[in-house]
Amino acid sequence: MPASHHRARQSALPAPARAAQAAYTRHLATGAHTRRGMSLHVAWAAGRANLIGEHTDYNLGWVLPVALDRVIALVGAPSPEPVAHLYSVHHRRAISFALTAEALTDDAQQAILPYWARYVRGVWRELLALDALPPLDYAAGFSAAIAGDVPVGGGLSSSAALEVAAATFAQALGAPALPPLMVAQLCQRAEQQSVGVRVGIMDPAASCLGRAGHAILLDCRSLVYEYVPVNLPDLALAVYDTRVPHSLASTGYNERRSQCEQAVALLAPSLQRETPRREIASLRDITTDDLARHGATLPDVLLRRARHVVSENARTLAAVEALRAGDGATFGALLYASHASLRDDYAVSCPELDAVVEIARETPGVLGARMMGAGFGGNALALIQRQALPAFERRLAAEYPQRAGREGVLRVCHIGGAPQFARIAQR
Ligand code: GLA
């Protein structure tokens, strides 16, 4: 479903939109840049949980995320001068930056901004490059307050949610509607440029394509996707926030990505000797059998990285079959197998995430669990029989702090929908 435009009733707004509206009134509405009496624009977009298919997106394989019903919202108004005035409720901070073409393409002006402002600026820069900015006579600039209930830095893609919300806000200000995956790609570029990490397309794609009650099976090579109903009535999906802050920049993310590229470069010649003209452009093109025949020619660390990606692609497709069959037990077993592979072969887990998965294993009624997202902190995902949720929560509360030396938090996941924008009356 593309972003939809309507005049929102207050009750139809997600809580972060109401929080952003209150912050707008308090921190931005009095500024000279805002004309009194105008109605406000609101846009929001969801964070994501990834059911399975981890570190496969940039290897052009498959991912299976869901959008969450947790969102980041922007509420604001256009302004005639080419400046963005932002207020972040989470960071309790106001920031302004110039939006002229000259300013947006000047990297030095990005370097002085905090990440959250870079994401919004990066989206505007990408829209400029696509010639898809709001009309200058209406919105050369804008002011907007930002609020969200996607935990920041927790591995539920608050940054992608903010980027997609910013792109949707641009649409609210009159920018041309773009196809959802084009929005995802421009947000991916905005993120890469803002953080200096070569992230894949999964997070913004999940936010752009979200559909209530469904997971999104995305082929990251063709960008063909299909919706898979998540119909497990007695089961719940939950995420456990380890409270180990994860920052992409420090997770060895770029290193993993280049190790995958090295593995492909080393394997391609032997595979092509066997089958001339076979195309081997990424680990997506390599099978478990290929690795069994030629894996031993790789340095051990590259073999392990490749083995994770190749097996994770197979697990993702198997998980889709399990989901379609309503087979929670198989789905859960695939989650545990994914965790072992991410921990042992891809080496992106950490003791705290491992502790959560071990506690899950020891709790009757938990069918599967694994670390989720880039790794080294953030959230673990678990699939649980609904009636076992309270026991799991008690067990985590009792054991996680002992094993991890800190408190975590369990949240049940509800699957959310696509980005939206609307107009609201100014209070
Ligand atoms: C982060 C990136 C995604 C993806 C995951 C790992 O969330 O932003 O593109 O690579 O890590 O699956």
Boltz pocket constraint, residues with backbone or C-beta under 6 A from the ligand:
constraints:
  - pocket:
      binder: B
      contacts: [[A, 53], [A, 54], [A, 55], [A, 56], [A, 57], [A, 58], [A, 199], [A, 200], [A, 201], [A, 202], [A, 203], [A, 373], [A, 374], [A, 375]]
      max_distance: 6.0
